[in-house]
Amino acid sequence: MEMIQNNNNKTPRYQRTSGIMAAVILIVVGLLFLGGNLGYIDTRTFRIFVSWQMLLIVLGAWSVIRRHYAGGLVLLAVGIFFIIPRIAGITAFHGGWVRTYWPVLLIAIGVILIVRKMLPKNNRRHHRGHDFKQMNQSDNGFLRSDNMLGSVKHIILDPVFKGACIKNSFAGTIIDFRGTKLDAAETFIDVDCLFGGIEIHAPSTWHIVSELRPMFGGYNDKRFKENVDVDYNHKLVIRGSLTFSGLEVKN
C-alpha cells in the first residue's frame, strides 16, 4: 500500500486499515473458538480453520492486499498446498500427498518469482537479493524506500531531514540519520514492515516518539542517552505497522 507523507496528527489511511483488519481477524478467531467450544463447529472443520496453514493463507492475503505481492503469493501458495489434504480428508504424509506433489509447490514459487522479475518497475527503487548502499538517496530531504527480499542501507546527508516512507517485506533496511538534522516541530516516518527488520541510527539528542502498531512485532530504542541534552523542540515520530517484524533505534 502506498504511504503518503502526512505532517499532521491525522492517522494515515493505511494505518487505520491495518488496525481494522487486525481487529476483524481477532473477532473471526474468537468466533471460531466460541463455535468450537459450544459444539456448533465440528472438530474437523475447526482444525482446518484454526491451523498454521490457514494462518499462512490469511497472512498471504493480507500481504497481497497491502501490495507485498511476491511475499504474499508465496505465503498463499505454501498455505494452500498444505491445507488441501486437510480439506480433502487426506493424511498429508501417510497418504502420499506431500511426497507426490511437493514439486508443484516449487514450481508455483518459481513462477511467482519469474513473473515478479518480468513486471515493469515503477519509479521507486526496489532492493532484493543483495546488499546495496547509496550515500544519499533522499529527495530534497524526503526518503522513499521499498525493499523486498534483500537488504538496503540509506545514509541521509541532506542538511534537513523532512520525512520518510519505508516499505519493508521479508527484508532488512538500515537508515542512518547521523549526518542530517531536524528542522520542523514534527517530522514523520511512515513504516509498513512485514516479516522484516528496520534499524535506525539517530543522534542521542533527537526526541523520537513511537506511534507504531505492532502485530507480533516490537519497537526498541537502544540509544545511549545518559547526560544528553535532548532537543524536545523537534520531534521525530515513527508510525505505521510492524507485522512479525522489529524496529530498533540505535546511536
PAPA-341679 format. One record per residue: residue number from 1; residue in three letters; z, x, y negated of N, C-alpha, C in turn. Coordinates in steps of 0.05 Angstrom, whole numbers, plus 5000, padded with zeros to 4 digits. Layout:
// residues N
[NUM, "Ala", [Z, X, Y], [Z, X, Y], [Z, X, Y]]
...
END
This chain:
// residues 251
[1, "Met", [5000, 5017, 5024], [5000, 5000, 5000], [5000, 5017, 4975]]
[2, "Glu", [4983, 5012, 4957], [4981, 5028, 4933], [5006, 5025, 4915]]
[3, "Met", [5017, 5047, 4906], [5040, 5046, 4889], [5032, 5052, 4861]]
[4, "Ile", [5042, 5037, 4842], [5035, 5039, 4814], [5059, 5047, 4798]]
[5, "Gln", [5055, 5065, 4780], [5076, 5074, 4763], [5086, 5050, 4746]]
[6, "Asn", [5113, 5048, 4744], [5125, 5026, 4730], [5150, 5036, 4717]]
[7, "Asn", [5150, 5041, 4692], [5172, 5053, 4678], [5191, 5032, 4666]]
[8, "Asn", [5196, 5011, 4679], [5217, 4992, 4671], [5234, 4986, 4695]]
[9, "Asn", [5254, 4968, 4691], [5273, 4962, 4712], [5263, 4942, 4732]]
[10, "Lys", [5239, 4932, 4729], [5229, 4913, 4748], [5223, 4925, 4775]]
[11, "Thr", [5232, 4912, 4796], [5228, 4923, 4823], [5198, 4922, 4830]]
[12, "Pro", [5186, 4944, 4840], [5158, 4945, 4847], [5152, 4924, 4868]]
[13, "Arg", [5127, 4913, 4868], [5120, 4892, 4887], [5122, 4902, 4916]]
[14, "Tyr", [5112, 4927, 4921], [5113, 4937, 4949], [5141, 4939, 4959]]
[15, "Gln", [5160, 4946, 4941], [5188, 4949, 4949], [5200, 4922, 4955]]
[16, "Arg", [5193, 4901, 4940], [5203, 4874, 4946], [5191, 4864, 4972]]
[17, "Thr", [5166, 4870, 4977], [5153, 4861, 5002], [5166, 4874, 5026]]
[18, "Ser", [5172, 4900, 5024], [5185, 4914, 5046], [5212, 4902, 5053]]
[19, "Gly", [5227, 4895, 5031], [5253, 4883, 5035], [5251, 4856, 5049]]
[20, "Ile", [5231, 4840, 5041], [5227, 4813, 5053], [5219, 4816, 5082]]
[21, "Met", [5202, 4835, 5088], [5193, 4839, 5116], [5216, 4848, 5134]]
[22, "Ala", [5233, 4866, 5123], [5256, 4874, 5138], [5275, 4851, 5144]]
[23, "Ala", [5279, 4834, 5124], [5296, 4810, 5128], [5284, 4791, 5149]]
[24, "Val", [5258, 4787, 5148], [5245, 4770, 5167], [5248, 4781, 5196]]
[25, "Ile", [5245, 4807, 5199], [5248, 4819, 5225], [5276, 4815, 5236]]
[26, "Leu", [5296, 4818, 5218], [5324, 4814, 5227], [5329, 4785, 5235]]
[27, "Ile", [5317, 4766, 5220], [5320, 4738, 5226], [5308, 4731, 5253]]
[28, "Val", [5283, 4742, 5258], [5270, 4736, 5284], [5285, 4748, 5307]]
[29, "Val", [5295, 4773, 5304], [5311, 4786, 5325], [5336, 4770, 5330]]
[30, "Gly", [5350, 4760, 5309], [5373, 4744, 5312], [5368, 4718, 5327]]
[31, "Leu", [5345, 4705, 5320], [5338, 4680, 5334], [5332, 4685, 5363]]
[32, "Leu", [5319, 4708, 5369], [5313, 4714, 5397], [5339, 4718, 5414]]
[33, "Phe", [5358, 4733, 5403], [5383, 4737, 5417], [5399, 4711, 5419]]
[34, "Leu", [5398, 4695, 5398], [5412, 4669, 5399], [5400, 4651, 5420]]
[35, "Gly", [5373, 4650, 5421], [5359, 4633, 5441], [5365, 4643, 5469]]
[36, "Gly", [5366, 4670, 5473], [5373, 4680, 5499], [5401, 4674, 5507]]
[37, "Asn", [5420, 4676, 5489], [5448, 4670, 5495], [5452, 4641, 5501]]
[38, "Leu", [5437, 4623, 5489], [5440, 4594, 5493], [5423, 4584, 5516]]
[39, "Gly", [5407, 4601, 5527], [5391, 4593, 5550], [5364, 4580, 5544]]
[40, "Tyr", [5356, 4580, 5518], [5331, 4568, 5510], [5307, 4587, 5516]]
[41, "Ile", [5312, 4613, 5519], [5292, 4632, 5525], [5299, 4645, 5552]]
[42, "Asp", [5280, 4643, 5571], [5286, 4654, 5597], [5287, 4685, 5596]]
[43, "Thr", [5299, 4697, 5616], [5304, 4726, 5616], [5278, 4742, 5615]]
[44, "Arg", [5258, 4734, 5629], [5233, 4749, 5629], [5220, 4749, 5602]]
[45, "Thr", [5219, 4726, 5589], [5207, 4725, 5562], [5224, 4741, 5542]]
[46, "Phe", [5250, 4739, 5545], [5268, 4753, 5527], [5264, 4783, 5529]]
[47, "Arg", [5260, 4793, 5553], [5256, 4822, 5557], [5228, 4831, 5547]]
[48, "Ile", [5210, 4813, 5544], [5184, 4820, 5533], [5186, 4824, 5503]]
[49, "Phe", [5200, 4805, 5490], [5202, 4805, 5461], [5223, 4825, 5451]]
[50, "Val", [5244, 4829, 5466], [5264, 4849, 5458], [5261, 4873, 5476]]
[51, "Ser", [5243, 4891, 5468], [5236, 4914, 5484], [5226, 4936, 5465]]
[52, "Trp", [5226, 4961, 5475], [5215, 4983, 5458], [5185, 4980, 5454]]
[53, "Gln", [5172, 4968, 5473], [5143, 4963, 5469], [5138, 4945, 5445]]
[54, "Met", [5153, 4923, 5444], [5149, 4904, 5421], [5157, 4917, 5395]]
[55, "Leu", [5178, 4935, 5396], [5186, 4949, 5371], [5162, 4966, 5361]]
[56, "Leu", [5148, 4980, 5379], [5125, 4996, 5371], [5103, 4978, 5359]]
[57, "Ile", [5099, 4954, 5371], [5078, 4936, 5361], [5085, 4926, 5333]]
[58, "Val", [5111, 4919, 5329], [5119, 4909, 5303], [5117, 4932, 5282]]
[59, "Leu", [5126, 4956, 5289], [5123, 4978, 5270], [5094, 4985, 5264]]
[60, "Gly", [5077, 4983, 5285], [5049, 4988, 5281], [5036, 4968, 5263]]
[61, "Ala", [5042, 4942, 5267], [5031, 4921, 5250], [5040, 4925, 5221]]
[62, "Trp", [5066, 4931, 5218], [5077, 4936, 5191], [5063, 4959, 5178]]
[63, "Ser", [5058, 4980, 5193], [5045, 5004, 5182], [5016, 4997, 5173]]
[64, "Val", [5002, 4981, 5189], [4974, 4974, 5182], [4975, 4957, 5156]]
[65, "Ile", [4994, 4938, 5154], [4996, 4921, 5130], [5000, 4939, 5106]]
[66, "Arg", [5016, 4960, 5109], [5022, 4978, 5087], [5001, 5000, 5084]]
[67, "Arg", [4978, 4997, 5099], [4955, 5015, 5097], [4960, 5043, 5108]]
[68, "His", [4980, 5046, 5126], [4982, 5070, 5142], [4965, 5065, 5167]]
[69, "Tyr", [4939, 5065, 5164], [4922, 5054, 5185], [4923, 5070, 5211]]
[70, "Ala", [4918, 5096, 5209], [4917, 5113, 5233], [4943, 5112, 5249]]
[71, "Gly", [4965, 5118, 5236], [4991, 5118, 5249], [4998, 5090, 5260]]
[72, "Gly", [4992, 5069, 5244], [4998, 5042, 5253], [4981, 5034, 5277]]
[73, "Leu", [4956, 5041, 5278], [4939, 5034, 5300], [4947, 5049, 5326]]
[74, "Val", [4956, 5074, 5323], [4966, 5089, 5346], [4991, 5075, 5357]]
[75, "Leu", [5009, 5067, 5340], [5033, 5053, 5349], [5026, 5027, 5363]]
[76, "Leu", [5007, 5012, 5352], [4998, 4987, 5364], [4986, 4992, 5392]]
[77, "Ala", [4969, 5013, 5394], [4956, 5019, 5419], [4976, 5026, 5441]]
[78, "Val", [4996, 5042, 5434], [5016, 5050, 5454], [5033, 5026, 5462]]
[79, "Gly", [5042, 5011, 5442], [5059, 4987, 5448], [5044, 4967, 5465]]
[80, "Ile", [5019, 4961, 5458], [5004, 4941, 5473], [4998, 4951, 5501]]
[81, "Phe", [4992, 4976, 5504], [4986, 4987, 5531], [5010, 4984, 5550]]
[82, "Phe", [5034, 4989, 5540], [5058, 4988, 5557], [5070, 4960, 5560]]
[83, "Ile", [5062, 4942, 5542], [5073, 4914, 5544], [5055, 4897, 5562]]
[84, "Ile", [5030, 4905, 5567], [5012, 4889, 5584], [5024, 4884, 5612]]
[85, "Pro", [5035, 4905, 5625], [5047, 4900, 5651], [5070, 4880, 5651]]
[86, "Arg", [5086, 4880, 5629], [5108, 4861, 5627], [5097, 4832, 5625]]
[87, "Ile", [5077, 4829, 5608], [5065, 4802, 5603], [5052, 4792, 5629]]
[88, "Ala", [5038, 4810, 5643], [5023, 4802, 5667], [5041, 4801, 5692]]
[89, "Gly", [5066, 4809, 5689], [5084, 4809, 5712], [5080, 4832, 5731]]
[90, "Ile", [5068, 4854, 5720], [5063, 4877, 5737], [5086, 4897, 5733]]
[91, "Thr", [5095, 4908, 5754], [5114, 4930, 5752], [5099, 4955, 5744]]
[92, "Ala", [5104, 4965, 5720], [5086, 4985, 5708], [5081, 5009, 5726]]
[93, "Phe", [5102, 5021, 5736], [5098, 5046, 5751], [5093, 5041, 5781]]
[94, "His", [5107, 5023, 5793], [5103, 5017, 5822], [5077, 5002, 5827]]
[95, "Gly", [5068, 4987, 5807], [5043, 4972, 5811], [5019, 4988, 5805]]
[96, "Gly", [5022, 5012, 5795], [5000, 5030, 5791], [4985, 5026, 5764]]
[97, "Trp", [4995, 5009, 5747], [4982, 5004, 5721], [4979, 5030, 5705]]
[98, "Val", [5002, 5043, 5701], [5002, 5067, 5684], [4986, 5089, 5698]]
[99, "Arg", [4990, 5092, 5724], [4975, 5114, 5738], [4945, 5110, 5737]]
[100, "Thr", [4936, 5085, 5737], [4908, 5079, 5737], [4895, 5079, 5709]]
[101, "Tyr", [4909, 5067, 5690], [4896, 5062, 5664], [4906, 5079, 5641]]
[102, "Trp", [4924, 5099, 5646], [4933, 5115, 5624], [4911, 5130, 5609]]
[103, "Pro", [4888, 5137, 5621], [4866, 5149, 5605], [4856, 5131, 5583]]
[104, "Val", [4858, 5104, 5587], [4848, 5085, 5567], [4864, 5089, 5541]]
[105, "Leu", [4890, 5095, 5544], [4906, 5100, 5520], [4897, 5124, 5505]]
[106, "Leu", [4890, 5146, 5519], [4880, 5170, 5506], [4853, 5164, 5492]]
[107, "Ile", [4836, 5149, 5506], [4810, 5142, 5494], [4814, 5126, 5468]]
[108, "Ala", [4832, 5106, 5469], [4837, 5090, 5445], [4847, 5106, 5422]]
[109, "Ile", [4866, 5124, 5427], [4877, 5141, 5405], [4855, 5160, 5395]]
[110, "Gly", [4839, 5171, 5413], [4816, 5188, 5404], [4797, 5173, 5387]]
[111, "Val", [4790, 5148, 5394], [4771, 5132, 5378], [4783, 5127, 5350]]
[112, "Ile", [4809, 5121, 5349], [4822, 5115, 5324], [4820, 5140, 5305]]
[113, "Leu", [4826, 5163, 5316], [4825, 5188, 5300], [4796, 5195, 5291]]
[114, "Ile", [4777, 5190, 5309], [4749, 5195, 5301], [4740, 5176, 5279]]
[115, "Val", [4746, 5150, 5282], [4739, 5131, 5261], [4751, 5138, 5235]]
[116, "Arg", [4777, 5146, 5235], [4790, 5154, 5211], [4777, 5178, 5198]]
[117, "Lys", [4768, 5197, 5215], [4755, 5221, 5205], [4728, 5215, 5192]]
[118, "Met", [4715, 5194, 5202], [4688, 5187, 5192], [4688, 5169, 5168]]
[119, "Leu", [4711, 5156, 5163], [4713, 5138, 5140], [4710, 5154, 5114]]
[120, "Pro", [4697, 5143, 5094], [4694, 5157, 5068], [4721, 5160, 5055]]
[121, "Lys", [4725, 5183, 5042], [4750, 5188, 5028], [4749, 5175, 5001]]
[122, "Asn", [4773, 5166, 4992], [4774, 5156, 4964], [4781, 5180, 4946]]
[123, "Asn", [4787, 5174, 4922], [4791, 5195, 4902], [4818, 5208, 4903]]
[124, "Arg", [4835, 5199, 4923], [4861, 5212, 4926], [4859, 5234, 4947]]
[125, "Arg", [4877, 5253, 4946], [4877, 5275, 4965], [4893, 5267, 4990]]
[126, "His", [4882, 5273, 5013], [4896, 5269, 5038], [4900, 5296, 5051]]
[127, "His", [4924, 5300, 5063], [4930, 5326, 5075], [4940, 5321, 5103]]
[128, "Arg", [4928, 5333, 5123], [4937, 5329, 5150], [4929, 5352, 5168]]
[129, "Gly", [4946, 5358, 5187], [4940, 5378, 5207], [4943, 5407, 5198]]
[130, "His", [4951, 5412, 5174], [4954, 5439, 5165], [4972, 5441, 5141]]
[131, "Asp", [4982, 5464, 5135], [4998, 5468, 5111], [4979, 5472, 5087]]
[132, "Phe", [4986, 5459, 5065], [4969, 5460, 5042], [4987, 5465, 5017]]
[133, "Lys", [4978, 5483, 5000], [4994, 5488, 4977], [4976, 5491, 4952]]
[134, "Gln", [4982, 5475, 4932], [4967, 5477, 4907], [4987, 5479, 4884]]
[135, "Met", [4984, 5498, 4867], [5005, 5504, 4847], [5011, 5481, 4829]]
[136, "Asn", [4990, 5466, 4820], [4995, 5445, 4801], [4976, 5423, 4806]]
[137, "Gln", [4984, 5404, 4822], [4966, 5382, 4830], [4972, 5356, 4815]]
[138, "Ser", [4988, 5357, 4795], [4994, 5333, 4780], [4973, 5328, 4758]]
[139, "Asp", [4970, 5304, 4750], [4950, 5296, 4730], [4965, 5289, 4704]]
[140, "Asn", [4965, 5308, 4685], [4978, 5304, 4660], [5008, 5297, 4664]]
[141, "Gly", [5020, 5310, 4683], [5048, 5306, 4688], [5055, 5285, 4709]]
[142, "Phe", [5035, 5271, 4719], [5039, 5250, 4739], [5027, 5258, 4766]]
[143, "Leu", [5043, 5256, 4787], [5034, 5265, 4813], [5029, 5242, 4832]]
[144, "Arg", [5006, 5243, 4845], [4999, 5224, 4867], [4995, 5241, 4892]]
[145, "Ser", [5010, 5234, 4913], [5008, 5248, 4938], [5006, 5228, 4961]]
[146, "Asp", [4985, 5232, 4977], [4980, 5215, 5001], [4977, 5233, 5025]]
[147, "Asn", [4998, 5235, 5041], [5000, 5255, 5062], [5003, 5241, 5089]]
[148, "Met", [4985, 5247, 5108], [4987, 5235, 5135], [4982, 5256, 5156]]
[149, "Leu", [4999, 5258, 5176], [4996, 5275, 5199], [4992, 5304, 5191]]
[150, "Gly", [5008, 5313, 5172], [5006, 5341, 5163], [5030, 5349, 5146]]
[151, "Ser", [5027, 5370, 5131], [5048, 5379, 5112], [5035, 5388, 5087]]
[152, "Val", [5049, 5383, 5064], [5038, 5390, 5038], [5061, 5398, 5020]]
[153, "Lys", [5055, 5417, 5002], [5075, 5426, 4982], [5063, 5424, 4955]]
[154, "His", [5076, 5410, 4937], [5067, 5408, 4909], [5087, 5424, 4891]]
[155, "Ile", [5077, 5441, 4874], [5094, 5455, 4855], [5085, 5446, 4827]]
[156, "Ile", [5102, 5431, 4814], [5094, 5419, 4788], [5100, 5438, 4765]]
[157, "Leu", [5079, 5445, 4750], [5081, 5465, 4729], [5075, 5452, 4701]]
[158, "Asp", [5070, 5426, 4700], [5065, 5414, 4674], [5091, 5416, 4657]]
[159, "Pro", [5088, 5419, 4631], [5112, 5421, 4614], [5131, 5398, 4617]]
[160, "Val", [5120, 5374, 4621], [5137, 5350, 4624], [5128, 5335, 4648]]
[161, "Phe", [5147, 5328, 4665], [5142, 5311, 4689], [5144, 5282, 4681]]
[162, "Lys", [5123, 5266, 4687], [5122, 5238, 4678], [5125, 5217, 4701]]
[163, "Gly", [5126, 5226, 4726], [5129, 5207, 4748], [5112, 5215, 4771]]
[164, "Ala", [5116, 5200, 4793], [5100, 5205, 4817], [5099, 5181, 4836]]
[165, "Cys", [5077, 5180, 4851], [5074, 5161, 4873], [5070, 5177, 4899]]
[166, "Ile", [5089, 5175, 4917], [5089, 5192, 4941], [5086, 5173, 4965]]
[167, "Lys", [5064, 5177, 4980], [5060, 5162, 5005], [5059, 5182, 5028]]
[168, "Asn", [5077, 5180, 5047], [5080, 5200, 5068], [5084, 5186, 5095]]
[169, "Ser", [5066, 5191, 5114], [5068, 5179, 5140], [5063, 5199, 5162]]
[170, "Phe", [5082, 5200, 5181], [5081, 5219, 5203], [5076, 5247, 5193]]
[171, "Ala", [5090, 5255, 5172], [5083, 5280, 5158], [5108, 5290, 5143]]
[172, "Gly", [5104, 5313, 5130], [5125, 5324, 5113], [5114, 5332, 5085]]
[173, "Thr", [5128, 5324, 5065], [5120, 5330, 5037], [5142, 5344, 5022]]
[174, "Ile", [5135, 5367, 5009], [5154, 5382, 4993], [5145, 5381, 4964]]
[175, "Ile", [5163, 5376, 4946], [5156, 5375, 4917], [5176, 5392, 4902]]
[176, "Asp", [5166, 5410, 4886], [5182, 5429, 4871], [5180, 5423, 4841]]
[177, "Phe", [5203, 5414, 4829], [5204, 5407, 4801], [5218, 5428, 4784]]
[178, "Arg", [5223, 5451, 4795], [5239, 5471, 4780], [5223, 5485, 4758]]
[179, "Gly", [5197, 5480, 4757], [5181, 5491, 4735], [5173, 5471, 4714]]
[180, "Thr", [5186, 5448, 4713], [5180, 5428, 4693], [5206, 5416, 4683]]
[181, "Lys", [5204, 5396, 4665], [5228, 5383, 4654], [5223, 5354, 4650]]
[182, "Leu", [5244, 5339, 4646], [5243, 5310, 4640], [5244, 5306, 4610]]
[183, "Asp", [5229, 5286, 4600], [5229, 5281, 4571], [5238, 5252, 4566]]
[184, "Ala", [5229, 5233, 4583], [5235, 5205, 4579], [5264, 5199, 4587]]
[185, "Ala", [5275, 5177, 4578], [5302, 5169, 4585], [5303, 5163, 4615]]
[186, "Glu", [5281, 5151, 4626], [5280, 5146, 4655], [5252, 5153, 4665]]
[187, "Thr", [5251, 5169, 4686], [5226, 5176, 4699], [5228, 5168, 4728]]
[188, "Phe", [5206, 5156, 4739], [5207, 5144, 4765], [5190, 5159, 4786]]
[189, "Ile", [5201, 5161, 4810], [5185, 5170, 4833], [5185, 5146, 4853]]
[190, "Asp", [5161, 5136, 4858], [5158, 5114, 4878], [5151, 5126, 4905]]
[191, "Val", [5166, 5119, 4925], [5164, 5131, 4952], [5157, 5109, 4972]]
[192, "Asp", [5138, 5116, 4990], [5132, 5099, 5013], [5130, 5118, 5037]]
[193, "Cys", [5152, 5121, 5052], [5153, 5141, 5073], [5158, 5128, 5100]]
[194, "Leu", [5140, 5134, 5119], [5142, 5123, 5146], [5141, 5146, 5167]]
[195, "Phe", [5162, 5148, 5183], [5163, 5168, 5204], [5157, 5196, 5192]]
[196, "Gly", [5172, 5204, 5172], [5166, 5230, 5160], [5190, 5240, 5145]]
[197, "Gly", [5186, 5261, 5130], [5207, 5272, 5114], [5197, 5281, 5087]]
[198, "Ile", [5213, 5278, 5066], [5207, 5287, 5039], [5229, 5305, 5029]]
[199, "Glu", [5222, 5328, 5018], [5241, 5347, 5008], [5234, 5352, 4978]]
[200, "Ile", [5254, 5348, 4961], [5250, 5351, 4933], [5268, 5374, 4923]]
[201, "His", [5257, 5393, 4908], [5272, 5414, 4896], [5273, 5409, 4866]]
[202, "Ala", [5298, 5406, 4856], [5302, 5399, 4827], [5325, 5415, 4816]]
[203, "Pro", [5326, 5420, 4790], [5349, 5435, 4778], [5375, 5419, 4782]]
[204, "Ser", [5397, 5433, 4784], [5423, 5420, 4787], [5430, 5404, 4762]]
[205, "Thr", [5418, 5411, 4739], [5425, 5397, 4714], [5411, 5369, 4713]]
[206, "Trp", [5392, 5364, 4730], [5378, 5338, 4729], [5396, 5316, 4739]]
[207, "His", [5396, 5293, 4725], [5411, 5270, 4734], [5392, 5253, 4752]]
[208, "Ile", [5397, 5252, 4778], [5379, 5239, 4797], [5394, 5215, 4809]]
[209, "Val", [5381, 5192, 4809], [5392, 5167, 4819], [5374, 5157, 4841]]
[210, "Ser", [5386, 5149, 4864], [5370, 5138, 4886], [5371, 5107, 4885]]
[211, "Glu", [5348, 5094, 4885], [5346, 5065, 4889], [5329, 5060, 4914]]
[212, "Leu", [5331, 5078, 4933], [5315, 5076, 4958], [5327, 5055, 4976]]
[213, "Arg", [5309, 5043, 4992], [5318, 5023, 5011], [5311, 5034, 5039]]
[214, "Pro", [5330, 5048, 5052], [5324, 5060, 5078], [5325, 5039, 5100]]
[215, "Met", [5307, 5041, 5119], [5309, 5026, 5144], [5308, 5047, 5167]]
[216, "Phe", [5331, 5052, 5179], [5333, 5074, 5199], [5325, 5100, 5186]]
[217, "Gly", [5334, 5104, 5162], [5329, 5129, 5147], [5352, 5136, 5129]]
[218, "Gly", [5349, 5157, 5113], [5371, 5164, 5096], [5363, 5182, 5073]]
[219, "Tyr", [5381, 5183, 5053], [5377, 5199, 5028], [5401, 5217, 5026]]
[220, "Asn", [5397, 5242, 5017], [5418, 5261, 5014], [5412, 5281, 4991]]
[221, "Asp", [5431, 5283, 4972], [5428, 5302, 4950], [5446, 5326, 4957]]
[222, "Lys", [5433, 5348, 4963], [5447, 5372, 4972], [5449, 5394, 4951]]
[223, "Arg", [5443, 5387, 4926], [5443, 5407, 4905], [5472, 5417, 4899]]
[224, "Phe", [5474, 5442, 4892], [5500, 5454, 4884], [5504, 5447, 4855]]
[225, "Lys", [5525, 5431, 4850], [5529, 5421, 4822], [5556, 5428, 4810]]
[226, "Glu", [5570, 5447, 4822], [5596, 5455, 4811], [5592, 5471, 4785]]
[227, "Asn", [5608, 5464, 4765], [5607, 5477, 4739], [5579, 5476, 4726]]
[228, "Val", [5566, 5453, 4729], [5539, 5449, 4718], [5540, 5427, 4698]]
[229, "Asp", [5528, 5431, 4675], [5526, 5410, 4654], [5502, 5392, 4660]]
[230, "Val", [5507, 5369, 4672], [5486, 5351, 4679], [5476, 5336, 4654]]
[231, "Asp", [5449, 5335, 4652], [5436, 5321, 4629], [5434, 5291, 4635]]
[232, "Tyr", [5454, 5276, 4625], [5454, 5247, 4630], [5436, 5232, 4611]]
[233, "Asn", [5423, 5246, 4592], [5405, 5232, 4574], [5378, 5228, 4586]]
[234, "His", [5372, 5242, 4607], [5346, 5239, 4621], [5351, 5234, 4651]]
[235, "Lys", [5342, 5212, 4661], [5348, 5204, 4689], [5322, 5203, 4705]]
[236, "Leu", [5324, 5215, 4729], [5302, 5213, 4749], [5310, 5193, 4770]]
[237, "Val", [5294, 5172, 4772], [5300, 5150, 4791], [5281, 5152, 4815]]
[238, "Ile", [5292, 5155, 4839], [5275, 5155, 4863], [5279, 5128, 4876]]
[239, "Arg", [5257, 5113, 4880], [5258, 5086, 4891], [5236, 5082, 4911]]
[240, "Gly", [5239, 5061, 4927], [5219, 5056, 4948], [5231, 5052, 4975]]
[241, "Ser", [5216, 5058, 4996], [5224, 5053, 5023], [5223, 5078, 5040]]
[242, "Leu", [5243, 5081, 5057], [5244, 5102, 5078], [5247, 5088, 5105]]
[243, "Thr", [5226, 5089, 5121], [5226, 5076, 5147], [5226, 5098, 5168]]
[244, "Phe", [5248, 5100, 5183], [5251, 5121, 5203], [5244, 5148, 5190]]
[245, "Ser", [5255, 5152, 5166], [5249, 5176, 5150], [5273, 5185, 5136]]
[246, "Gly", [5271, 5209, 5123], [5292, 5220, 5108], [5282, 5233, 5082]]
[247, "Leu", [5298, 5233, 5061], [5292, 5246, 5036], [5316, 5262, 5028]]
[248, "Glu", [5311, 5288, 5022], [5332, 5306, 5013], [5325, 5319, 4986]]
[249, "Val", [5345, 5321, 4969], [5342, 5335, 4944], [5357, 5361, 4946]]
[250, "Lys", [5344, 5383, 4939], [5356, 5410, 4941], [5352, 5425, 4915]]
[251, "Asn", [5366, 5447, 4912], [5361, 5465, 4889], [5335, 5480, 4892]]
END
